[in-house]
Amino acid sequence: MASQVSDVLARIEGVVRADTVAGPYDVVVLTEAATAERLRASVASRVRRVEGIVRMLTCSILHL
C-alpha cells in the first residue's frame, strides 16, 4: 500500500519526491511551493485527499 501511495503522491504538482520509508511513517514527501500559503492551500490539501493517507506531519525546511 505504501508504494502505491508514494506513486500517487509523486504525480501531484509541487511534490518533488515521495519515498517509501521504514519507521513511524510509511511515506516521506518532499514538496516545494513559492509561499507557505500556496503549500498549505494547494499541495498539502491534495496530499491529504490521497487514499491511504491517514495522518500527516509537516516539517518546513528553513534557509536562514
BAZAFI-277010 format. One record per residue: residue number from 1; residue in one letter; x, y, z of N, C-alpha, C in turn. Coordinates in pm, whole numbers. Layout:
<vobas>
VOBA_NUM_A_X_Y_Z_X_Y_Z_X_Y_Z
...
</vobas>
This chain:
<vobas>
VOBA_1_M_82_-121_0_0_0_0_86_126_0
VOBA_2_A_194_129_80_278_249_89_341_285_-45
VOBA_3_S_385_184_-120_446_214_-250_343_268_-348
VOBA_4_Q_219_221_-338_112_274_-424_82_420_-387
VOBA_5_V_79_450_-258_57_587_-212_170_676_-260
VOBA_6_S_295_628_-250_410_705_-298_398_737_-446
VOBA_7_D_354_640_-524_339_660_-669_236_769_-698
VOBA_8_V_124_767_-628_19_868_-647_71_1005_-603
VOBA_9_L_136_1010_-489_188_1137_-437_290_1199_-532
VOBA_10_A_374_1117_-592_480_1166_-680_424_1239_-802
VOBA_11_R_299_1213_-837_239_1277_-955_168_1409_-923
VOBA_12_I_165_1447_-796_99_1572_-756_192_1690_-784
VOBA_13_E_137_1793_-847_214_1914_-873_263_1972_-740
VOBA_14_G_391_2003_-732_450_2057_-610_523_1952_-528
VOBA_15_V_502_1824_-560_575_1717_-492_706_1696_-567
VOBA_16_V_817_1714_-497_949_1696_-556_986_1549_-557
VOBA_17_R_957_1479_-447_980_1335_-439_894_1274_-330
VOBA_18_A_862_1147_-345_785_1072_-247_854_937_-230
VOBA_19_D_895_908_-108_970_786_-82_900_700_23
VOBA_20_T_899_569_1_852_473_99_966_452_198
VOBA_21_V_936_460_328_1039_450_432_996_353_541
VOBA_22_A_1089_318_628_1060_237_746_1061_329_867
VOBA_23_G_973_304_960_966_386_1081_824_420_1116
VOBA_24_P_805_527_1192_669_561_1236_576_604_1122
VOBA_25_Y_632_646_1011_553_681_892_593_589_779
VOBA_26_D_506_571_683_533_481_571_588_553_449
VOBA_27_V_558_683_439_599_761_322_648_897_369
VOBA_28_V_757_944_308_806_1080_331_799_1153_197
VOBA_29_V_743_1273_200_723_1351_78_795_1484_90
VOBA_30_L_873_1519_-10_936_1650_-18_855_1733_-115
VOBA_31_T_806_1847_-67_725_1934_-152_794_2068_-166
VOBA_32_E_747_2145_-264_804_2277_-287_693_2368_-338
VOBA_33_A_690_2489_-283_592_2589_-326_653_2727_-308
VOBA_34_A_601_2822_-382_655_2959_-378_632_3025_-242
VOBA_35_T_521_2992_-179_490_3052_-48_433_2945_45
VOBA_36_A_437_2973_173_379_2881_271_229_2868_249
VOBA_37_E_164_2975_211_19_2972_185_-12_2879_67
VOBA_38_R_66_2889_-37_44_2801_-154_68_2656_-116
VOBA_39_L_168_2632_-35_195_2496_11_75_2442_87
VOBA_40_R_22_2519_179_-91_2475_261_-217_2460_177
VOBA_41_A_-246_2558_96_-373_2561_23_-375_2465_-96
VOBA_42_S_-263_2443_-157_-263_2365_-279_-202_2226_-260
VOBA_43_V_-74_2223_-232_-4_2095_-227_-53_2009_-111
VOBA_44_A_-52_2063_10_-90_1985_128_-235_1938_119
VOBA_45_S_-322_2022_66_-462_1980_56_-479_1865_-42
VOBA_46_R_-400_1861_-148_-406_1749_-243_-350_1622_-182
VOBA_47_V_-241_1637_-106_-180_1521_-42_-279_1457_55
VOBA_48_R_-349_1538_133_-444_1487_232_-556_1404_169
VOBA_49_R_-589_1433_45_-700_1364_-22_-662_1230_-84
VOBA_50_V_-535_1198_-84_-491_1072_-144_-539_955_-58
VOBA_51_E_-600_856_-122_-648_739_-50_-529_668_15
VOBA_52_G_-542_638_141_-434_573_215_-364_666_311
VOBA_53_I_-381_798_293_-323_894_386_-413_899_509
VOBA_54_V_-356_866_622_-431_863_748_-393_982_835
VOBA_55_R_-265_1018_830_-216_1125_917_-97_1191_848
VOBA_56_M_-81_1322_871_30_1396_812_103_1473_921
VOBA_57_L_232_1486_903_315_1572_985_394_1659_890
VOBA_58_T_382_1790_904_451_1883_815_568_1945_887
VOBA_59_C_686_1937_828_807_2000_880_865_2085_769
VOBA_60_S_886_2212_797_937_2304_696_1089_2312_701
VOBA_61_I_1150_2320_584_1294_2343_574_1314_2492_566
VOBA_62_L_1393_2546_657_1418_2690_661_1560_2719_613
VOBA_63_H_1572_2813_526_1704_2858_480_1730_2993_546
VOBA_64_L_1805_2989_654_1832_3112_731_1965_3172_694
</vobas>
